[in-house]
Amino acid sequence: MDTPFEQLKSMVVFAQIVEQGSLSAAAKQVGVSRAVVSYHLKKLETQLGLKLLNRSTRSFTLTEAGQEYYVRCRNITEQAEAANRDIENLKQEPEGLLKITCPVNIGLQTIVPALNRFHRLYPKIALDVMLTDEVVNIIQEGIDLAIRGAPLPSSGLQATRLSTLPTCLCASPEYFQHHPRPTTPAQLSRHNWVIYKLTNDTLELSKGSRRYSVRMNGSISTNNAAARTAFVEGGHGLGRIPLYDAMPRIKQGTLEPVLEDYDLPAIDIYGVFPPGGSQAKKLRLLIDYLKDDFAQSQLRVSE
């Protein structure tokens, strides 16, 4: 039996309801009203003669039939997306929208300047850039690429490493006017630290075959990397700072590195995207561009 065209639309809407977690969120994603989404759901259940969702005032759960039907609806949606990507990839000049999210500090320092150059090369690719230190739900928000410090292997998303960023230990000249400069890892525990809450509070250092662990304690903590650097620059303690952020301030004399002969763990930066997303030509172009731009930035920092 042929499937009516309207039912195909309803199946796509149903897949969005499940993935977005609510009728309102699905309506926003599809670009219709909540009432239209509700209409498609009711019509679908009527046509099938089965209940797909158990709904309460604030949430829903899938019925057994709903779970099985969602898999089929998701397949249809993925096939449609793949068809659009294939057509897009045939175009000589890439175009369309890319939605990107990244942490605030690295976004302002590296990603936004890179996107600025990228958009000059590919002006028909529109960019929607969300800067936030919160972990955004990529699927629900319709994000094409998220810049993150971890690949999130258990999330079902895909990831590729964009760069590995070296870090250094720094404090301000003002801080060292009142505190002795550390010359060994053991002395670090006696110092005040500016704590970056999104990372581990135990610092790992190495020199040759020797390994050291230092517990960082401090009177100031923050979840924002730019604020962390500003507090360190303001003389409130030591901080572990990415080299791209620290080096301009070291050259200006507002930060001073310590224990430079010890190795610190680098920060792996990943591009995270929905399954199949990298098949889109515009996203592949952006990922490759960011990898190259990070590499060029590392060369500039080391000069």
Buried (B, 14 or more C-beta within 10 A) or exposed (E): EEEEEEBEBBBBBBBBBBBBBBBBBBBBBBEBEBEBBBBBBEBBBEEBEBEBBEEEEEEBEBBEBBEEBBEEBBEBBEEEBEEEBEEBEEEEEBEBEBBBBBBBBBBBBBBBEBBEEBBEEBEEBEBEEBBEBEBBBBBBBBBBBBBBEEBBEEBEBBBBEBBEBBBBBBBBEEBBEEBEEBEEBEBBBEBBBBBBEBBEBEBEBEEEEEEBEBEBBBEBBBEBBBBBBBBBBBBBBBBBBBBBBBBEBBEEEBBBBBBEEBBBBEBBBBBBBBEEBBBBBBBBBBBEBBBEBBEEBBEEBEE
